[in-house]
Amino acid sequence: MPVPVPGMVKADFYHDIKVSSKLTKDLRNLPYALEAFGVPLEEVGKACADIITQKPGKVTGKTYSRG
């Protein structure tokens, strides 16, 4: 079964993350990165559902991309 390559998912998981003081500035930048590169959670969920409902076959190593 093909396995999707994980990427950035636009979600709000970072709101409750506890980080060291050295990473605080990086955490403040995370929303901007997710806005620019993150795939919306609804789109990821639909793609995952489509992948897991496919009939097993001989396709392996397939990479799924947005679009």
N, C-alpha and C positions, 0 to 999 in steps of 0.2 A: 504494500500500500504506500502511495506517495506520502512523504512527510513535508509539511510546509516549513520553510525556513523562517524562524521567528524574527520579527522586526519590532519596531516601536508601535505600541498601541496607545492611542489617545484615550487615556483614562485618568481618573482622579486618585489613583493609588498613592500618590506621593504626599497627599495632605497629612497623613498620620505617620509618616516616616520620621524616626529619630536618627539624627546623624551627629557625628562629631563636629566640633566647632570649625575644623578645617574644611568640612564639606558644606557648610551652611550656604556659602555663596553659590556653589554648584547647584544645590537644591533649588535655590531661587531662580536659576536659569532653566530648570527643567520644563516648566510650562511653555516656554518659548520654543524649545526643541520639539516638544510634543505637538504643539500647534503647527509647526513647520513640517515635521516629518512623520508624525503619528497617524496611523490609520484609525478611523473611528471604530470604537468598540463594536457597534452594531454591524459594521461591514466585516470585521474579523469574525464575529460570531456566525454570521451567515456563511462565510467562506468555510469555516470549520465544519459547520453542519453539512454543507454540500460535499466536502471531502470525506467525512466519515460515513456518509450514506451511499457512496459510490460502490458499485459491485467490485469485489476484489478481482484483480486481473494480473496481467504480466507487466504493468507499468511500474517501474521503480526509479527512484532518484529524480522524480519530477519536482521542479521548483515552481511554486505558484507566486505570481506577482500581481500587484494591484492593477486593475484596468482591464 
